[in-house]
Amino acid sequence: MLTPIVEDKVVVELKAVVKLEDAHLAQGKNYTVAYDFPRGLLINFGGRSLEYKLLFNPKYN
C-alpha cells in the first residue's frame, strides 16, 4: 500500500469506512512516526460526511 506524502511535509492516510475508530487513528499516527514527519492527516470518505483528524508526531525532532 502506498502512503501519500504531500510536499514532503504531511503524511496522508485515506480511509473509506463508516466511522473512524481508534485503530485507524493508531495506524495514521504510526505512519507519521515511521516516516518521521511532524504531522499526519487521516481522512475518511466513507461516512455520511467527510471526517478528518490532524495527527502529530510526538517523536519528531
Residue frames relative to the residue before (quaternion, step in Angstrom):
aa qw qx qy qz dx dy dz
M 1.0000 0.0000 0.0000 0.0000 0.00 0.00 0.00
L 0.3331 -0.7432 0.5533 0.1749 3.53 -0.99 0.88
T 0.1923 -0.7601 0.6109 0.1096 3.57 -0.87 0.97
P 0.3550 -0.7625 0.4960 0.2160 3.60 -0.48 1.14
I 0.1186 -0.7476 0.6504 0.0639 3.53 -1.14 0.77
V 0.2272 -0.7984 0.5501 0.0911 3.57 -0.72 1.12
E 0.8625 -0.1294 0.0311 0.4883 3.55 -0.76 1.19
D 0.5829 -0.6194 0.3486 0.3938 3.59 1.07 0.78
K 0.6200 0.5564 -0.3407 0.4357 3.60 1.11 0.62
V 0.8153 0.1567 -0.0306 0.5565 3.60 1.01 -0.79
V 0.2902 -0.7132 0.6130 0.1770 3.55 -1.02 0.90
V 0.1324 -0.8010 0.5817 0.0499 3.61 -0.80 0.99
E 0.1041 -0.7701 0.6289 0.0269 3.56 -0.86 1.08
L 0.1518 -0.8064 0.5691 0.0533 3.59 -0.61 1.15
K 0.0565 -0.7877 0.6134 0.0006 3.55 -1.02 0.89
A 0.1135 -0.7466 0.6484 0.0963 3.53 -1.33 0.39
V 0.3237 0.7260 -0.5217 0.3097 3.56 0.50 1.29
V 0.6593 -0.5178 0.3600 0.4094 3.57 -1.22 0.43
K 0.7936 -0.0719 0.0820 0.5986 3.58 0.94 -0.90
L 0.4777 -0.6510 0.5038 0.3068 3.57 -1.05 0.75
E 0.1453 -0.7828 0.6016 0.0642 3.55 -1.03 0.85
D 0.7255 -0.4381 0.3023 0.4364 3.57 -1.29 0.20
A 0.6190 0.5521 -0.3473 0.4375 3.60 1.04 -0.71
H 0.6405 0.5132 -0.3239 0.4705 3.60 1.04 -0.72
L 0.6396 0.5160 -0.3170 0.4734 3.57 1.02 -0.81
A 0.6503 0.5153 -0.3116 0.4631 3.58 0.96 -0.88
Q 0.6486 0.5163 -0.3223 0.4571 3.59 0.95 -0.83
G 0.6637 0.5016 -0.3018 0.4655 3.58 0.91 -0.88
K 0.6578 0.4968 -0.3046 0.4772 3.56 0.99 -0.84
N 0.6328 0.5331 -0.3286 0.4555 3.60 1.00 -0.77
Y 0.6334 0.5098 -0.3287 0.4805 3.61 1.01 -0.75
T 0.6407 0.5302 -0.3230 0.4517 3.58 0.96 -0.85
V 0.6785 0.4663 -0.2808 0.4932 3.58 0.97 -0.85
A 0.6650 0.5268 -0.3107 0.4286 3.61 0.88 -0.93
Y 0.7332 0.3856 -0.2271 0.5120 3.59 0.98 -0.79
D 0.3562 -0.7783 0.4453 0.2629 3.59 1.38 -0.02
F 0.3632 0.6861 -0.5323 0.3375 3.53 0.72 1.19
P 0.5488 -0.6424 0.4135 0.3393 3.62 -1.02 0.65
R 0.8124 0.1355 -0.0413 0.5656 3.58 1.09 -0.71
G 0.1014 -0.7553 0.6425 0.0796 3.48 -1.32 0.47
L 0.2075 -0.7639 0.5987 0.1225 3.54 -1.23 0.43
L 0.1433 -0.7716 0.6181 0.0459 3.54 -0.80 1.10
I 0.0194 -0.8140 0.5785 -0.0483 3.59 -0.60 1.17
N 0.1188 -0.7914 0.5985 0.0369 3.55 -0.88 1.02
F 0.1717 -0.8032 0.5674 0.0577 3.56 -0.73 1.13
G 0.5921 0.6526 -0.3314 0.3372 3.59 1.26 -0.16
G 0.6149 0.5675 -0.3528 0.4187 3.61 1.19 -0.28
R 0.7238 -0.4050 0.3186 0.4590 3.54 -1.31 -0.16
S 0.7728 0.0709 -0.0622 0.6276 3.56 1.20 -0.54
L 0.6545 -0.5116 0.3772 0.4094 3.55 -1.24 0.39
E 0.0850 -0.7807 0.6188 0.0198 3.55 -0.95 0.91
Y 0.0603 0.8099 -0.5801 0.0627 3.60 -0.88 0.89
K 0.1186 -0.7639 0.6317 0.0587 3.54 -1.27 0.55
L 0.2891 -0.7189 0.6062 0.1788 3.53 -1.03 0.84
L 0.1601 -0.8061 0.5680 0.0440 3.56 -0.73 1.11
F 0.1907 -0.7794 0.5883 0.1004 3.56 -1.08 0.75
N 0.3681 -0.7140 0.5583 0.2074 3.54 -1.11 0.74
P 0.2831 -0.7895 0.5179 0.1683 3.63 -0.38 1.17
K 0.6905 0.4754 -0.2751 0.4706 3.61 1.21 -0.36
Y 0.4450 0.7088 -0.4541 0.3055 3.59 1.25 0.02
N 0.3774 -0.7376 0.5198 0.2080 3.58 -0.95 0.91
